[in-house]
């Protein structure tokens, strides 16, 4: 990504735009910086929920849903399934979009799906210290890595037994602008 130190790029408001962008002073190419898309899932096996203890920062050692950044040329659903496989060696079937969260301070959009485990054999992938299947009452709430994990688990519980439901957004008053 070009920076202000790159002599061929400058912070300019391009014609027809309203904000500073990194623009190539030679050819006019605009290097847009856009939000990152995170994809993940609340994965269940019967009444149990899959959680992963993070082996990497940020929030190493805390529990999270299998989730991560979407890759180029993949659908959000494919990305969520890939993340579950990478983090928990979990083979899943996506059922529905549970929520779309916006986290402005991180320039992220998070798409969280409801999914079911199709093979009970799970194990920690390289980004997880351990994985586990938890009853809702036994989720380690004080050890969750990110506010959006709490949101997803809470919202999931409210529609757990519904086959059709509208996707959630950030809970009321939760802008995604605070740190855990």
C-alpha angles and dihedrals in degrees: 000000000000119000136195087264091062103095093212094056129065135178102255136155101239119223109276093018131099105210141056115273134175103258128183106242090206102052107007095244110161114219099207118201109212134180120275119242118227118196127192145134146232096232121197138191106192105309094340125100124215117234130175126210106224118244092187138055139291097067097355111191095026126111123253144160116266100270143131146146119321114242127227115274097017131109119242090247092051090049093051090050091047092051091052089051093047096046103035106011082242122157107208142178116220112228106177145332106274100183148346113212129188119212104184097179088062096034089237137142112198121203110194120188134196109238141165129226110245096188119037092210105105132159138167116284123207093279094050131072090199141341131216145178111234135191108234091248090054099051109128093239095175090053100051113129102221139019090240090061089058091047093050095047092047094046091045090056090056093057100025095119097038120098094200126035138145116261116257129232131198110321115256110287093012107117096168089238099115130084122240 
